């Protein structure tokens, strides 16, 4: 996907971003992007942990045998 991006193309993209948002807004945008990525990774890890955790009723060794 990004294999055809040369240094010149990246420079043009960066200049367009600076023109659109201004140099003072770029750190705020980067900080917001970083927070968003961090929250996404945390949520993804939480979901993976929830999927890997066995369900509460699945463990048969915890169930008590019935006396008849």
SEDREN-752318 format. One record per atom (N, C-alpha, C, CB): x, y, z; residue in three letters; atom name. Coordinates in nm, 4 decimals. Each point is the difference from the previous one (the first is absolute). Glycine has a CB too. Layout:
// SEDREN-752318
{u = X&v = Y&w = Z&residuo = ALA&atomo = CA}
...
***
This chain:
// SEDREN-752318
{u = 0.0812&v = -0.1191&w = 0.0000&residuo = UNK&atomo = N}
{u = -0.0812&v = 0.1191&w = 0.0000&residuo = UNK&atomo = CA}
{u = 0.0861&v = 0.1262&w = 0.0000&residuo = UNK&atomo = C}
{u = -0.1788&v = -0.1268&w = 0.1195&residuo = UNK&atomo = CB}
{u = 0.2800&v = 0.1308&w = -0.0337&residuo = UNK&atomo = N}
{u = 0.0838&v = 0.1188&w = 0.0103&residuo = UNK&atomo = CA}
{u = 0.1346&v = -0.0171&w = -0.0694&residuo = UNK&atomo = C}
{u = -0.1129&v = 0.0518&w = 0.2142&residuo = UNK&atomo = CB}
{u = 0.1314&v = -0.1603&w = -0.2845&residuo = UNK&atomo = N}
{u = 0.1307&v = -0.0257&w = -0.0594&residuo = UNK&atomo = CA}
{u = 0.0371&v = 0.0982&w = -0.1108&residuo = UNK&atomo = C}
{u = -0.0334&v = -0.2373&w = 0.0567&residuo = UNK&atomo = CB}
{u = -0.0648&v = 0.3066&w = -0.1148&residuo = UNK&atomo = N}
{u = 0.0319&v = 0.0934&w = -0.1080&residuo = UNK&atomo = CA}
{u = 0.0108&v = 0.1445&w = 0.0485&residuo = UNK&atomo = C}
{u = -0.1158&v = -0.1538&w = -0.1573&residuo = UNK&atomo = CB}
{u = 0.1194&v = 0.1756&w = 0.2898&residuo = UNK&atomo = N}
{u = 0.0166&v = 0.1351&w = 0.0534&residuo = UNK&atomo = CA}
{u = 0.1489&v = 0.0323&w = 0.0102&residuo = UNK&atomo = C}
{u = -0.2180&v = -0.0184&w = 0.1288&residuo = UNK&atomo = CB}
{u = 0.2608&v = 0.1172&w = -0.2047&residuo = UNK&atomo = N}
{u = 0.1397&v = 0.0417&w = 0.0073&residuo = UNK&atomo = CA}
{u = 0.0121&v = 0.1148&w = 0.0995&residuo = UNK&atomo = C}
{u = 0.0414&v = -0.0727&w = -0.2397&residuo = UNK&atomo = CB}
{u = 0.0809&v = 0.1151&w = 0.2652&residuo = UNK&atomo = N}
{u = 0.0242&v = 0.1088&w = 0.0931&residuo = UNK&atomo = CA}
{u = -0.0629&v = 0.1289&w = -0.0515&residuo = UNK&atomo = C}
{u = 0.2133&v = -0.1100&w = 0.0741&residuo = UNK&atomo = CB}
{u = -0.2097&v = 0.1325&w = -0.2026&residuo = UNK&atomo = N}
{u = -0.0604&v = 0.1200&w = -0.0575&residuo = UNK&atomo = CA}
{u = -0.1504&v = 0.0037&w = 0.0201&residuo = UNK&atomo = C}
{u = 0.1822&v = 0.0050&w = -0.1675&residuo = UNK&atomo = CB}
{u = -0.2484&v = -0.1190&w = 0.1490&residuo = UNK&atomo = N}
{u = -0.1451&v = -0.0076&w = 0.0202&residuo = UNK&atomo = CA}
{u = -0.0359&v = 0.0229&w = 0.1459&residuo = UNK&atomo = C}
{u = -0.0180&v = -0.1589&w = -0.1924&residuo = UNK&atomo = CB}
{u = 0.0966&v = 0.1025&w = 0.2829&residuo = UNK&atomo = N}
{u = -0.0252&v = 0.0206&w = 0.1421&residuo = UNK&atomo = CA}
{u = 0.0177&v = 0.1468&w = 0.0379&residuo = UNK&atomo = C}
{u = 0.0755&v = -0.2346&w = 0.0461&residuo = UNK&atomo = CB}
{u = 0.0231&v = 0.3007&w = -0.1038&residuo = UNK&atomo = N}
{u = 0.0227&v = 0.1415&w = 0.0262&residuo = UNK&atomo = CA}
{u = -0.1183&v = 0.0844&w = -0.0473&residuo = UNK&atomo = C}
{u = 0.2470&v = -0.0377&w = -0.0210&residuo = UNK&atomo = CB}
{u = -0.2991&v = 0.0067&w = -0.0969&residuo = UNK&atomo = N}
{u = -0.1162&v = 0.0722&w = -0.0522&residuo = UNK&atomo = CA}
{u = -0.1203&v = -0.0212&w = 0.0904&residuo = UNK&atomo = C}
{u = 0.0878&v = -0.0243&w = -0.2339&residuo = UNK&atomo = CB}
{u = -0.1101&v = -0.0984&w = 0.2786&residuo = UNK&atomo = N}
{u = -0.1111&v = -0.0290&w = 0.0904&residuo = UNK&atomo = CA}
{u = 0.0154&v = 0.0786&w = 0.1293&residuo = UNK&atomo = C}
{u = -0.0236&v = -0.2296&w = -0.0995&residuo = UNK&atomo = CB}
{u = 0.1443&v = 0.2338&w = 0.1542&residuo = UNK&atomo = N}
{u = 0.0249&v = 0.0745&w = 0.1233&residuo = UNK&atomo = CA}
{u = -0.0258&v = 0.1490&w = -0.0201&residuo = UNK&atomo = C}
{u = 0.1698&v = -0.1716&w = 0.0681&residuo = UNK&atomo = CB}
{u = -0.1261&v = 0.2270&w = -0.1797&residuo = UNK&atomo = N}
{u = -0.0225&v = 0.1418&w = -0.0278&residuo = UNK&atomo = CA}
{u = -0.1490&v = 0.0315&w = -0.0131&residuo = UNK&atomo = C}
{u = 0.2225&v = 0.0096&w = -0.1147&residuo = UNK&atomo = CB}
{u = -0.2979&v = -0.0982&w = 0.0519&residuo = UNK&atomo = N}
{u = -0.1448&v = 0.0202&w = -0.0121&residuo = UNK&atomo = CA}
{u = -0.0643&v = -0.0010&w = 0.1379&residuo = UNK&atomo = C}
{u = 0.0005&v = -0.1079&w = -0.2278&residuo = UNK&atomo = CB}
{u = 0.0422&v = 0.0187&w = 0.3142&residuo = UNK&atomo = N}
{u = -0.0536&v = -0.0061&w = 0.1362&residuo = UNK&atomo = CA}
{u = 0.0316&v = 0.1289&w = 0.0750&residuo = UNK&atomo = C}
{u = 0.0260&v = -0.2505&w = 0.0010&residuo = UNK&atomo = CB}
{u = 0.0969&v = 0.3013&w = -0.0159&residuo = UNK&atomo = N}
{u = 0.0382&v = 0.1248&w = 0.0668&residuo = UNK&atomo = CA}
{u = -0.0846&v = 0.1153&w = -0.0520&residuo = UNK&atomo = C}
{u = 0.2348&v = -0.0853&w = 0.0310&residuo = UNK&atomo = CB}
{u = -0.2581&v = 0.0892&w = -0.1611&residuo = UNK&atomo = N}
{u = -0.0806&v = 0.1077&w = -0.0576&residuo = UNK&atomo = CA}
{u = -0.1446&v = -0.0096&w = 0.0483&residuo = UNK&atomo = C}
{u = 0.1499&v = 0.0048&w = -0.2024&residuo = UNK&atomo = CB}
{u = -0.2059&v = -0.1243&w = 0.2051&residuo = UNK&atomo = N}
{u = -0.1390&v = -0.0159&w = 0.0403&residuo = UNK&atomo = CA}
{u = -0.0226&v = 0.0285&w = 0.1483&residuo = UNK&atomo = C}
{u = -0.0237&v = -0.1677&w = -0.1805&residuo = UNK&atomo = CB}
{u = 0.1086&v = 0.1167&w = 0.2658&residuo = UNK&atomo = N}
{u = -0.0236&v = 0.0073&w = 0.1438&residuo = UNK&atomo = CA}
{u = 0.0834&v = 0.1059&w = 0.0709&residuo = UNK&atomo = C}
{u = -0.0562&v = -0.2385&w = -0.0095&residuo = UNK&atomo = CB}
{u = 0.1617&v = 0.2838&w = -0.0499&residuo = UNK&atomo = N}
{u = 0.0889&v = 0.0949&w = 0.0662&residuo = UNK&atomo = CA}
{u = 0.0974&v = -0.0716&w = 0.0906&residuo = UNK&atomo = C}
{u = -0.1773&v = 0.1736&w = -0.0110&residuo = UNK&atomo = CB}
{u = 0.2921&v = -0.1138&w = 0.0289&residuo = UNK&atomo = N}
{u = 0.1058&v = -0.0666&w = 0.0767&residuo = UNK&atomo = CA}
{u = -0.0338&v = -0.0099&w = 0.1487&residuo = UNK&atomo = C}
{u = 0.1653&v = 0.0842&w = -0.1663&residuo = UNK&atomo = CB}
{u = -0.2522&v = 0.0004&w = 0.2165&residuo = UNK&atomo = N}
{u = -0.0338&v = -0.0050&w = 0.1430&residuo = UNK&atomo = CA}
{u = -0.0990&v = -0.1104&w = 0.0322&residuo = UNK&atomo = C}
{u = 0.0421&v = 0.2435&w = 0.0127&residuo = UNK&atomo = CB}
{u = -0.1199&v = -0.2873&w = -0.1084&residuo = UNK&atomo = N}
{u = -0.1009&v = -0.1038&w = 0.0245&residuo = UNK&atomo = CA}
{u = 0.0561&v = -0.1414&w = -0.0152&residuo = UNK&atomo = C}
{u = -0.1730&v = 0.1599&w = -0.0798&residuo = UNK&atomo = CB}
{u = 0.2836&v = -0.1750&w = 0.0118&residuo = UNK&atomo = N}
{u = 0.0540&v = -0.1340&w = -0.0282&residuo = UNK&atomo = CA}
{u = 0.0343&v = -0.0765&w = 0.1285&residuo = UNK&atomo = C}
{u = 0.0908&v = 0.0878&w = -0.2166&residuo = UNK&atomo = CB}
{u = -0.0252&v = -0.0271&w = 0.3176&residuo = UNK&atomo = N}
{u = 0.0246&v = -0.0763&w = 0.1245&residuo = UNK&atomo = CA}
{u = -0.1291&v = -0.0456&w = 0.0680&residuo = UNK&atomo = C}
{u = 0.2101&v = 0.1302&w = 0.0300&residuo = UNK&atomo = CB}
{u = -0.3125&v = -0.0452&w = -0.0331&residuo = UNK&atomo = N}
{u = -0.1282&v = -0.0396&w = 0.0589&residuo = UNK&atomo = CA}
{u = -0.0614&v = -0.1161&w = -0.0764&residuo = UNK&atomo = C}
{u = -0.0358&v = 0.2346&w = 0.0787&residuo = UNK&atomo = CB}
{u = 0.0446&v = -0.2309&w = -0.2109&residuo = UNK&atomo = N}
{u = -0.0527&v = -0.1098&w = -0.0815&residuo = UNK&atomo = CA}
{u = 0.0766&v = -0.1293&w = 0.0271&residuo = UNK&atomo = C}
{u = -0.0692&v = 0.1649&w = -0.1767&residuo = UNK&atomo = CB}
{u = 0.2006&v = -0.1551&w = 0.1867&residuo = UNK&atomo = N}
{u = 0.0816&v = -0.1185&w = 0.0262&residuo = UNK&atomo = CA}
{u = -0.0302&v = -0.0574&w = 0.1383&residuo = UNK&atomo = C}
{u = 0.1796&v = 0.0915&w = -0.1499&residuo = UNK&atomo = CB}
{u = -0.1989&v = -0.0030&w = 0.2472&residuo = UNK&atomo = N}
{u = -0.0324&v = -0.0459&w = 0.1354&residuo = UNK&atomo = CA}
{u = -0.1360&v = -0.0697&w = 0.0026&residuo = UNK&atomo = C}
{u = 0.1369&v = 0.1880&w = 0.0961&residuo = UNK&atomo = CB}
{u = -0.2333&v = -0.1310&w = -0.1633&residuo = UNK&atomo = N}
{u = -0.1319&v = -0.0622&w = -0.0065&residuo = UNK&atomo = CA}
{u = 0.0046&v = -0.1341&w = -0.0716&residuo = UNK&atomo = C}
{u = -0.1029&v = 0.2264&w = 0.0018&residuo = UNK&atomo = CB}
{u = 0.1811&v = -0.2344&w = -0.1081&residuo = UNK&atomo = N}
{u = 0.0154&v = -0.1258&w = -0.0726&residuo = UNK&atomo = CA}
{u = 0.0656&v = -0.1058&w = 0.0881&residuo = UNK&atomo = C}
{u = 0.0171&v = 0.1272&w = -0.2157&residuo = UNK&atomo = CB}
{u = 0.0850&v = -0.0865&w = 0.2904&residuo = UNK&atomo = N}
{u = 0.0674&v = -0.0930&w = 0.0908&residuo = UNK&atomo = CA}
{u = -0.0933&v = -0.0521&w = 0.1077&residuo = UNK&atomo = C}
{u = 0.2128&v = 0.1190&w = -0.0433&residuo = UNK&atomo = CB}
{u = -0.2938&v = -0.0304&w = 0.1001&residuo = UNK&atomo = N}
{u = -0.0965&v = -0.0425&w = 0.1020&residuo = UNK&atomo = CA}
{u = -0.1024&v = -0.0964&w = -0.0591&residuo = UNK&atomo = C}
{u = 0.0310&v = 0.2185&w = 0.1199&residuo = UNK&atomo = CB}
{u = -0.0755&v = -0.1885&w = -0.2390&residuo = UNK&atomo = N}
{u = -0.0975&v = -0.0877&w = -0.0651&residuo = UNK&atomo = CA}
{u = 0.0561&v = -0.1378&w = -0.0257&residuo = UNK&atomo = C}
{u = -0.1028&v = 0.1984&w = -0.1045&residuo = UNK&atomo = CB}
{u = 0.2258&v = -0.2046&w = 0.0574&residuo = UNK&atomo = N}
{u = 0.0638&v = -0.1295&w = -0.0268&residuo = UNK&atomo = CA}
{u = 0.0194&v = -0.0764&w = 0.1303&residuo = UNK&atomo = C}
{u = 0.1166&v = 0.0957&w = -0.2020&residuo = UNK&atomo = CB}
{u = -0.0746&v = -0.0254&w = 0.3083&residuo = UNK&atomo = N}
{u = 0.0182&v = -0.0645&w = 0.1295&residuo = UNK&atomo = CA}
{u = -0.1310&v = -0.0581&w = 0.0529&residuo = UNK&atomo = C}
{u = 0.1883&v = 0.1572&w = 0.0474&residuo = UNK&atomo = CB}
{u = -0.2949&v = -0.0804&w = -0.0568&residuo = UNK&atomo = N}
{u = -0.1305&v = -0.0478&w = 0.0461&residuo = UNK&atomo = CA}
{u = -0.0471&v = -0.1196&w = -0.0823&residuo = UNK&atomo = C}
{u = -0.0567&v = 0.2324&w = 0.0751&residuo = UNK&atomo = CB}
{u = 0.0801&v = -0.2279&w = -0.2059&residuo = UNK&atomo = N}
{u = -0.0386&v = -0.1113&w = -0.0865&residuo = UNK&atomo = CA}
{u = 0.0756&v = -0.1265&w = 0.0373&residuo = UNK&atomo = C}
{u = -0.0506&v = 0.1615&w = -0.1840&residuo = UNK&atomo = CB}
{u = 0.1818&v = -0.1505&w = 0.2065&residuo = UNK&atomo = N}
{u = 0.0802&v = -0.1165&w = 0.0376&residuo = UNK&atomo = CA}
{u = -0.0436&v = -0.0552&w = 0.1354&residuo = UNK&atomo = C}
{u = 0.1925&v = 0.0916&w = -0.1320&residuo = UNK&atomo = CB}
{u = -0.2260&v = -0.0022&w = 0.2263&residuo = UNK&atomo = N}
{u = -0.0456&v = -0.0437&w = 0.1318&residuo = UNK&atomo = CA}
{u = -0.1323&v = -0.0749&w = -0.0117&residuo = UNK&atomo = C}
{u = 0.1174&v = 0.1953&w = 0.1066&residuo = UNK&atomo = CB}
{u = -0.2081&v = -0.1418&w = -0.1857&residuo = UNK&atomo = N}
{u = -0.1295&v = -0.0661&w = -0.0184&residuo = UNK&atomo = CA}
{u = 0.0175&v = -0.1350&w = -0.0686&residuo = UNK&atomo = C}
{u = -0.1125&v = 0.2240&w = -0.0132&residuo = UNK&atomo = CB}
{u = 0.2011&v = -0.2305&w = -0.0844&residuo = UNK&atomo = N}
{u = 0.0270&v = -0.1254&w = -0.0699&residuo = UNK&atomo = CA}
{u = 0.0569&v = -0.1038&w = 0.0956&residuo = UNK&atomo = C}
{u = 0.0398&v = 0.1269&w = -0.2124&residuo = UNK&atomo = CB}
{u = 0.0525&v = -0.0845&w = 0.2994&residuo = UNK&atomo = N}
{u = 0.0581&v = -0.0922&w = 0.0981&residuo = UNK&atomo = CA}
{u = -0.1063&v = -0.0477&w = 0.0984&residuo = UNK&atomo = C}
{u = 0.2224&v = 0.1152&w = -0.0226&residuo = UNK&atomo = CB}
{u = -0.3100&v = -0.0247&w = 0.0654&residuo = UNK&atomo = N}
{u = -0.1073&v = -0.0382&w = 0.0924&residuo = UNK&atomo = CA}
{u = -0.0920&v = -0.1045&w = -0.0633&residuo = UNK&atomo = C}
{u = 0.0104&v = 0.2285&w = 0.1051&residuo = UNK&atomo = CB}
{u = -0.0426&v = -0.2107&w = -0.2317&residuo = UNK&atomo = N}
{u = -0.0861&v = -0.0958&w = -0.0692&residuo = UNK&atomo = CA}
{u = 0.0706&v = -0.1337&w = -0.0141&residuo = UNK&atomo = C}
{u = -0.1117&v = 0.1872&w = -0.1240&residuo = UNK&atomo = CB}
{u = 0.2410&v = -0.1849&w = 0.0895&residuo = UNK&atomo = N}
{u = 0.0750&v = -0.1257&w = -0.0125&residuo = UNK&atomo = CA}
{u = 0.0056&v = -0.0724&w = 0.1344&residuo = UNK&atomo = C}
{u = 0.1376&v = 0.0993&w = -0.1865&residuo = UNK&atomo = CB}
{u = -0.1150&v = -0.0249&w = 0.2950&residuo = UNK&atomo = N}
{u = 0.0039&v = -0.0619&w = 0.1329&residuo = UNK&atomo = CA}
{u = -0.1353&v = -0.0602&w = 0.0358&residuo = UNK&atomo = C}
{u = 0.1769&v = 0.1632&w = 0.0706&residuo = UNK&atomo = CB}
{u = -0.2838&v = -0.0941&w = -0.1064&residuo = UNK&atomo = N}
{u = -0.1346&v = -0.0495&w = 0.0289&residuo = UNK&atomo = CA}
{u = -0.0290&v = -0.1283&w = -0.0779&residuo = UNK&atomo = C}
{u = -0.0758&v = 0.2356&w = 0.0442&residuo = UNK&atomo = CB}
{u = 0.1227&v = -0.2424&w = -0.1685&residuo = UNK&atomo = N}
{u = -0.0232&v = -0.1191&w = -0.0819&residuo = UNK&atomo = CA}
{u = 0.0820&v = -0.1173&w = 0.0521&residuo = UNK&atomo = C}
{u = -0.0473&v = 0.1453&w = -0.1996&residuo = UNK&atomo = CB}
{u = 0.1697&v = -0.1191&w = 0.2443&residuo = UNK&atomo = N}
{u = 0.0865&v = -0.1077&w = 0.0481&residuo = UNK&atomo = CA}
{u = -0.0413&v = -0.0514&w = 0.1372&residuo = UNK&atomo = C}
{u = 0.1844&v = 0.0987&w = -0.1323&residuo = UNK&atomo = CB}
{u = -0.2509&v = -0.0146&w = 0.2121&residuo = UNK&atomo = N}
{u = -0.0412&v = -0.0395&w = 0.1342&residuo = UNK&atomo = CA}
{u = -0.1129&v = -0.1018&w = -0.0109&residuo = UNK&atomo = C}
{u = 0.0685&v = 0.2254&w = 0.0946&residuo = UNK&atomo = CB}
{u = -0.0582&v = -0.3381&w = -0.0249&residuo = UNK&atomo = N}
{u = -0.1082&v = -0.0987&w = -0.0076&residuo = UNK&atomo = CA}
{u = -0.1268&v = 0.0535&w = 0.0658&residuo = UNK&atomo = C}
{u = 0.1693&v = -0.1856&w = 0.0009&residuo = UNK&atomo = CB}
{u = -0.2787&v = 0.1417&w = -0.0506&residuo = UNK&atomo = N}
{u = -0.1289&v = 0.0418&w = 0.0567&residuo = UNK&atomo = CA}
{u = -0.0130&v = -0.0556&w = 0.1409&residuo = UNK&atomo = C}
{u = -0.1058&v = 0.0079&w = -0.2298&residuo = UNK&atomo = CB}
{u = 0.0292&v = 0.0581&w = 0.3143&residuo = UNK&atomo = N}
{u = -0.0095&v = -0.0368&w = 0.1416&residuo = UNK&atomo = CA}
{u = -0.0598&v = -0.1389&w = 0.0194&residuo = UNK&atomo = C}
{u = -0.0236&v = 0.2414&w = 0.0556&residuo = UNK&atomo = CB}
{u = -0.0706&v = -0.2835&w = -0.1383&residuo = UNK&atomo = N}
{u = -0.0656&v = -0.1288&w = 0.0184&residuo = UNK&atomo = CA}
{u = 0.0639&v = -0.1143&w = -0.0761&residuo = UNK&atomo = C}
{u = -0.2051&v = 0.1251&w = 0.0360&residuo = UNK&atomo = CB}
{u = 0.3136&v = -0.1009&w = -0.1062&residuo = UNK&atomo = N}
{u = 0.0592&v = -0.1040&w = -0.0839&residuo = UNK&atomo = CA}
{u = 0.0883&v = -0.0978&w = 0.0771&residuo = UNK&atomo = C}
{u = -0.0079&v = 0.1614&w = -0.1862&residuo = UNK&atomo = CB}
{u = 0.0586&v = -0.1236&w = 0.3005&residuo = UNK&atomo = N}
{u = 0.0923&v = -0.0856&w = 0.0723&residuo = UNK&atomo = CA}
{u = -0.0798&v = -0.1073&w = 0.0765&residuo = UNK&atomo = C}
{u = 0.1682&v = 0.1914&w = 0.0207&residuo = UNK&atomo = CB}
{u = -0.1562&v = -0.3168&w = -0.0586&residuo = UNK&atomo = N}
{u = -0.0783&v = -0.1077&w = 0.0578&residuo = UNK&atomo = CA}
{u = 0.0541&v = -0.0431&w = 0.1366&residuo = UNK&atomo = C}
{u = -0.0566&v = -0.0752&w = -0.2312&residuo = UNK&atomo = CB}
{u = 0.1823&v = 0.1032&w = 0.2600&residuo = UNK&atomo = N}
{u = 0.0573&v = -0.0400&w = 0.1276&residuo = UNK&atomo = CA}
{u = -0.0560&v = 0.0823&w = 0.1153&residuo = UNK&atomo = C}
{u = 0.2070&v = -0.0693&w = -0.1196&residuo = UNK&atomo = CB}
{u = -0.2606&v = 0.1878&w = 0.0896&residuo = UNK&atomo = N}
{u = -0.0568&v = 0.0836&w = 0.1045&residuo = UNK&atomo = CA}
{u = -0.1435&v = -0.0412&w = 0.0337&residuo = UNK&atomo = C}
{u = 0.1473&v = 0.1871&w = -0.0760&residuo = UNK&atomo = CB}
{u = -0.2124&v = -0.2611&w = -0.0110&residuo = UNK&atomo = N}
{u = -0.1392&v = -0.0366&w = 0.0261&residuo = UNK&atomo = CA}
{u = -0.0039&v = -0.1114&w = 0.1043&residuo = UNK&atomo = C}
{u = -0.0678&v = 0.0670&w = -0.2354&residuo = UNK&atomo = CB}
{u = -0.0336&v = -0.0606&w = 0.3222&residuo = UNK&atomo = N}
{u = -0.0147&v = -0.0983&w = 0.1068&residuo = UNK&atomo = CA}
{u = -0.0819&v = -0.1192&w = -0.0512&residuo = UNK&atomo = C}
{u = 0.0142&v = 0.1832&w = 0.1761&residuo = UNK&atomo = CB}
{u = 0.0264&v = -0.3015&w = -0.1455&residuo = UNK&atomo = N}
{u = -0.0784&v = -0.1165&w = -0.0424&residuo = UNK&atomo = CA}
{u = -0.1303&v = -0.0064&w = 0.0783&residuo = UNK&atomo = C}
{u = 0.2110&v = -0.1244&w = -0.0592&residuo = UNK&atomo = CB}
{u = -0.3129&v = 0.0809&w = -0.0071&residuo = UNK&atomo = N}
{u = -0.1308&v = -0.0128&w = 0.0660&residuo = UNK&atomo = CA}
{u = -0.0090&v = -0.1332&w = 0.0724&residuo = UNK&atomo = C}
{u = -0.1063&v = 0.1463&w = -0.1749&residuo = UNK&atomo = CB}
{u = 0.0538&v = -0.1442&w = 0.2969&residuo = UNK&atomo = N}
{u = -0.0214&v = -0.1223&w = 0.0776&residuo = UNK&atomo = CA}
{u = -0.1440&v = -0.0458&w = -0.0182&residuo = UNK&atomo = C}
{u = 0.1761&v = 0.0684&w = 0.1690&residuo = UNK&atomo = CB}
{u = -0.1944&v = -0.1844&w = -0.2235&residuo = UNK&atomo = N}
{u = -0.1351&v = -0.0509&w = -0.0221&residuo = UNK&atomo = CA}
{u = -0.0280&v = -0.1175&w = 0.0875&residuo = UNK&atomo = C}
{u = 0.0077&v = 0.0796&w = -0.2316&residuo = UNK&atomo = CB}
***
